[in-house]
């Protein structure tokens, strides 16, 4: 695949995955916990949590490889 063909394909995939049908907009409430799997979603913080603390923790779950 040429560089131009690969760029065109990537642009098509990016346009597909950001369609309105796939977008979830969250409405924050006090003491709320939200979790997502970064392997399966695109995440973009757009605000909407004014007046609330936004505390983030990252956890990685992986298979342990025994040598």
Phi and psi in radians as a Rosetta constraint file:
Dihedral C 1 N 2 CA 2 C 2 CIRCULARHARMONIC -1.286 0.35
Dihedral N 2 CA 2 C 2 N 3 CIRCULARHARMONIC 2.880 0.35
Dihedral C 2 N 3 CA 3 C 3 CIRCULARHARMONIC -1.019 0.35
Dihedral N 3 CA 3 C 3 N 4 CIRCULARHARMONIC -0.745 0.35
Dihedral C 3 N 4 CA 4 C 4 CIRCULARHARMONIC -1.143 0.35
Dihedral N 4 CA 4 C 4 N 5 CIRCULARHARMONIC -0.733 0.35
Dihedral C 4 N 5 CA 5 C 5 CIRCULARHARMONIC -1.100 0.35
Dihedral N 5 CA 5 C 5 N 6 CIRCULARHARMONIC -0.716 0.35
Dihedral C 5 N 6 CA 6 C 6 CIRCULARHARMONIC -1.184 0.35
Dihedral N 6 CA 6 C 6 N 7 CIRCULARHARMONIC -0.686 0.35
Dihedral C 6 N 7 CA 7 C 7 CIRCULARHARMONIC -1.087 0.35
Dihedral N 7 CA 7 C 7 N 8 CIRCULARHARMONIC -0.764 0.35
Dihedral C 7 N 8 CA 8 C 8 CIRCULARHARMONIC -1.063 0.35
Dihedral N 8 CA 8 C 8 N 9 CIRCULARHARMONIC -0.741 0.35
Dihedral C 8 N 9 CA 9 C 9 CIRCULARHARMONIC -1.122 0.35
Dihedral N 9 CA 9 C 9 N 10 CIRCULARHARMONIC -0.780 0.35
Dihedral C 9 N 10 CA 10 C 10 CIRCULARHARMONIC -1.060 0.35
Dihedral N 10 CA 10 C 10 N 11 CIRCULARHARMONIC -0.737 0.35
Dihedral C 10 N 11 CA 11 C 11 CIRCULARHARMONIC -1.100 0.35
Dihedral N 11 CA 11 C 11 N 12 CIRCULARHARMONIC -0.649 0.35
Dihedral C 11 N 12 CA 12 C 12 CIRCULARHARMONIC -1.145 0.35
Dihedral N 12 CA 12 C 12 N 13 CIRCULARHARMONIC -0.750 0.35
Dihedral C 12 N 13 CA 13 C 13 CIRCULARHARMONIC -1.132 0.35
Dihedral N 13 CA 13 C 13 N 14 CIRCULARHARMONIC -0.794 0.35
Dihedral C 13 N 14 CA 14 C 14 CIRCULARHARMONIC -1.039 0.35
Dihedral N 14 CA 14 C 14 N 15 CIRCULARHARMONIC -0.757 0.35
Dihedral C 14 N 15 CA 15 C 15 CIRCULARHARMONIC -1.127 0.35
Dihedral N 15 CA 15 C 15 N 16 CIRCULARHARMONIC -0.677 0.35
Dihedral C 15 N 16 CA 16 C 16 CIRCULARHARMONIC -1.139 0.35
Dihedral N 16 CA 16 C 16 N 17 CIRCULARHARMONIC -0.838 0.35
Dihedral C 16 N 17 CA 17 C 17 CIRCULARHARMONIC -1.275 0.35
Dihedral N 17 CA 17 C 17 N 18 CIRCULARHARMONIC -0.234 0.35
Dihedral C 17 N 18 CA 18 C 18 CIRCULARHARMONIC -1.858 0.35
Dihedral N 18 CA 18 C 18 N 19 CIRCULARHARMONIC 0.305 0.35
Dihedral C 18 N 19 CA 19 C 19 CIRCULARHARMONIC -1.144 0.35
Dihedral N 19 CA 19 C 19 N 20 CIRCULARHARMONIC 2.615 0.35
Dihedral C 19 N 20 CA 20 C 20 CIRCULARHARMONIC -0.943 0.35
Dihedral N 20 CA 20 C 20 N 21 CIRCULARHARMONIC -0.568 0.35
Dihedral C 20 N 21 CA 21 C 21 CIRCULARHARMONIC -1.092 0.35
Dihedral N 21 CA 21 C 21 N 22 CIRCULARHARMONIC -0.371 0.35
Dihedral C 21 N 22 CA 22 C 22 CIRCULARHARMONIC -1.820 0.35
Dihedral N 22 CA 22 C 22 N 23 CIRCULARHARMONIC 0.033 0.35
Dihedral C 22 N 23 CA 23 C 23 CIRCULARHARMONIC -1.629 0.35
Dihedral N 23 CA 23 C 23 N 24 CIRCULARHARMONIC 2.306 0.35
Dihedral C 23 N 24 CA 24 C 24 CIRCULARHARMONIC -2.027 0.35
Dihedral N 24 CA 24 C 24 N 25 CIRCULARHARMONIC 2.153 0.35
Dihedral C 24 N 25 CA 25 C 25 CIRCULARHARMONIC -1.878 0.35
Dihedral N 25 CA 25 C 25 N 26 CIRCULARHARMONIC 2.177 0.35
Dihedral C 25 N 26 CA 26 C 26 CIRCULARHARMONIC -1.678 0.35
Dihedral N 26 CA 26 C 26 N 27 CIRCULARHARMONIC 2.440 0.35
Dihedral C 26 N 27 CA 27 C 27 CIRCULARHARMONIC -1.838 0.35
Dihedral N 27 CA 27 C 27 N 28 CIRCULARHARMONIC 1.967 0.35
Dihedral C 27 N 28 CA 28 C 28 CIRCULARHARMONIC -1.264 0.35
Dihedral N 28 CA 28 C 28 N 29 CIRCULARHARMONIC 2.512 0.35
Dihedral C 28 N 29 CA 29 C 29 CIRCULARHARMONIC -2.372 0.35
Dihedral N 29 CA 29 C 29 N 30 CIRCULARHARMONIC 2.800 0.35
Dihedral C 29 N 30 CA 30 C 30 CIRCULARHARMONIC -1.004 0.35
Dihedral N 30 CA 30 C 30 N 31 CIRCULARHARMONIC 2.452 0.35
Dihedral C 30 N 31 CA 31 C 31 CIRCULARHARMONIC 1.064 0.35
Dihedral N 31 CA 31 C 31 N 32 CIRCULARHARMONIC 0.517 0.35
Dihedral C 31 N 32 CA 32 C 32 CIRCULARHARMONIC -1.560 0.35
Dihedral N 32 CA 32 C 32 N 33 CIRCULARHARMONIC 2.514 0.35
Dihedral C 32 N 33 CA 33 C 33 CIRCULARHARMONIC -2.074 0.35
Dihedral N 33 CA 33 C 33 N 34 CIRCULARHARMONIC 2.276 0.35
Dihedral C 33 N 34 CA 34 C 34 CIRCULARHARMONIC -2.195 0.35
Dihedral N 34 CA 34 C 34 N 35 CIRCULARHARMONIC 2.361 0.35
Dihedral C 34 N 35 CA 35 C 35 CIRCULARHARMONIC -2.271 0.35
Dihedral N 35 CA 35 C 35 N 36 CIRCULARHARMONIC 2.573 0.35
Dihedral C 35 N 36 CA 36 C 36 CIRCULARHARMONIC -2.617 0.35
Dihedral N 36 CA 36 C 36 N 37 CIRCULARHARMONIC 2.853 0.35
Dihedral C 36 N 37 CA 37 C 37 CIRCULARHARMONIC -1.852 0.35
Dihedral N 37 CA 37 C 37 N 38 CIRCULARHARMONIC 1.907 0.35
Dihedral C 37 N 38 CA 38 C 38 CIRCULARHARMONIC -1.098 0.35
Dihedral N 38 CA 38 C 38 N 39 CIRCULARHARMONIC -0.258 0.35
Dihedral C 38 N 39 CA 39 C 39 CIRCULARHARMONIC -1.331 0.35
Dihedral N 39 CA 39 C 39 N 40 CIRCULARHARMONIC -0.287 0.35
Dihedral C 39 N 40 CA 40 C 40 CIRCULARHARMONIC -2.074 0.35
Dihedral N 40 CA 40 C 40 N 41 CIRCULARHARMONIC -0.160 0.35
Dihedral C 40 N 41 CA 41 C 41 CIRCULARHARMONIC -2.367 0.35
Dihedral N 41 CA 41 C 41 N 42 CIRCULARHARMONIC 2.784 0.35
Dihedral C 41 N 42 CA 42 C 42 CIRCULARHARMONIC -1.725 0.35
Dihedral N 42 CA 42 C 42 N 43 CIRCULARHARMONIC 2.363 0.35
Dihedral C 42 N 43 CA 43 C 43 CIRCULARHARMONIC -2.100 0.35
Dihedral N 43 CA 43 C 43 N 44 CIRCULARHARMONIC 2.321 0.35
Dihedral C 43 N 44 CA 44 C 44 CIRCULARHARMONIC -2.489 0.35
Dihedral N 44 CA 44 C 44 N 45 CIRCULARHARMONIC 2.039 0.35
Dihedral C 44 N 45 CA 45 C 45 CIRCULARHARMONIC -1.386 0.35
Dihedral N 45 CA 45 C 45 N 46 CIRCULARHARMONIC 2.015 0.35
Dihedral C 45 N 46 CA 46 C 46 CIRCULARHARMONIC -1.852 0.35
Dihedral N 46 CA 46 C 46 N 47 CIRCULARHARMONIC 0.249 0.35
Dihedral C 46 N 47 CA 47 C 47 CIRCULARHARMONIC 1.542 0.35
Dihedral N 47 CA 47 C 47 N 48 CIRCULARHARMONIC -2.677 0.35
Dihedral C 47 N 48 CA 48 C 48 CIRCULARHARMONIC 1.540 0.35
Dihedral N 48 CA 48 C 48 N 49 CIRCULARHARMONIC 0.080 0.35
Dihedral C 48 N 49 CA 49 C 49 CIRCULARHARMONIC -2.063 0.35
Dihedral N 49 CA 49 C 49 N 50 CIRCULARHARMONIC 0.420 0.35
Dihedral C 49 N 50 CA 50 C 50 CIRCULARHARMONIC -0.989 0.35
Dihedral N 50 CA 50 C 50 N 51 CIRCULARHARMONIC 2.359 0.35
Dihedral C 50 N 51 CA 51 C 51 CIRCULARHARMONIC 1.543 0.35
Dihedral N 51 CA 51 C 51 N 52 CIRCULARHARMONIC -0.068 0.35
Dihedral C 51 N 52 CA 52 C 52 CIRCULARHARMONIC -2.070 0.35
Dihedral N 52 CA 52 C 52 N 53 CIRCULARHARMONIC 2.586 0.35
Dihedral C 52 N 53 CA 53 C 53 CIRCULARHARMONIC -1.267 0.35
Dihedral N 53 CA 53 C 53 N 54 CIRCULARHARMONIC 2.381 0.35
Dihedral C 53 N 54 CA 54 C 54 CIRCULARHARMONIC -1.942 0.35
Dihedral N 54 CA 54 C 54 N 55 CIRCULARHARMONIC 1.703 0.35
Dihedral C 54 N 55 CA 55 C 55 CIRCULARHARMONIC -1.858 0.35
Dihedral N 55 CA 55 C 55 N 56 CIRCULARHARMONIC 2.145 0.35
Dihedral C 55 N 56 CA 56 C 56 CIRCULARHARMONIC -1.972 0.35
Dihedral N 56 CA 56 C 56 N 57 CIRCULARHARMONIC 2.405 0.35
Dihedral C 56 N 57 CA 57 C 57 CIRCULARHARMONIC -2.263 0.35
Dihedral N 57 CA 57 C 57 N 58 CIRCULARHARMONIC 2.362 0.35
Dihedral C 57 N 58 CA 58 C 58 CIRCULARHARMONIC -1.883 0.35
Dihedral N 58 CA 58 C 58 N 59 CIRCULARHARMONIC 2.301 0.35
Dihedral C 58 N 59 CA 59 C 59 CIRCULARHARMONIC -2.175 0.35
Dihedral N 59 CA 59 C 59 N 60 CIRCULARHARMONIC 2.343 0.35
Dihedral C 59 N 60 CA 60 C 60 CIRCULARHARMONIC -1.949 0.35
Dihedral N 60 CA 60 C 60 N 61 CIRCULARHARMONIC 2.222 0.35
Dihedral C 60 N 61 CA 61 C 61 CIRCULARHARMONIC -1.980 0.35
Dihedral N 61 CA 61 C 61 N 62 CIRCULARHARMONIC 2.124 0.35
Dihedral C 61 N 62 CA 62 C 62 CIRCULARHARMONIC -2.520 0.35
Dihedral N 62 CA 62 C 62 N 63 CIRCULARHARMONIC 2.733 0.35
Dihedral C 62 N 63 CA 63 C 63 CIRCULARHARMONIC -1.272 0.35
Dihedral N 63 CA 63 C 63 N 64 CIRCULARHARMONIC 2.361 0.35
Dihedral C 63 N 64 CA 64 C 64 CIRCULARHARMONIC -1.438 0.35
Dihedral N 64 CA 64 C 64 N 65 CIRCULARHARMONIC 2.218 0.35
Dihedral C 64 N 65 CA 65 C 65 CIRCULARHARMONIC -1.697 0.35
Dihedral N 65 CA 65 C 65 N 66 CIRCULARHARMONIC 2.143 0.35
Dihedral C 65 N 66 CA 66 C 66 CIRCULARHARMONIC -1.704 0.35
Dihedral N 66 CA 66 C 66 N 67 CIRCULARHARMONIC 2.192 0.35
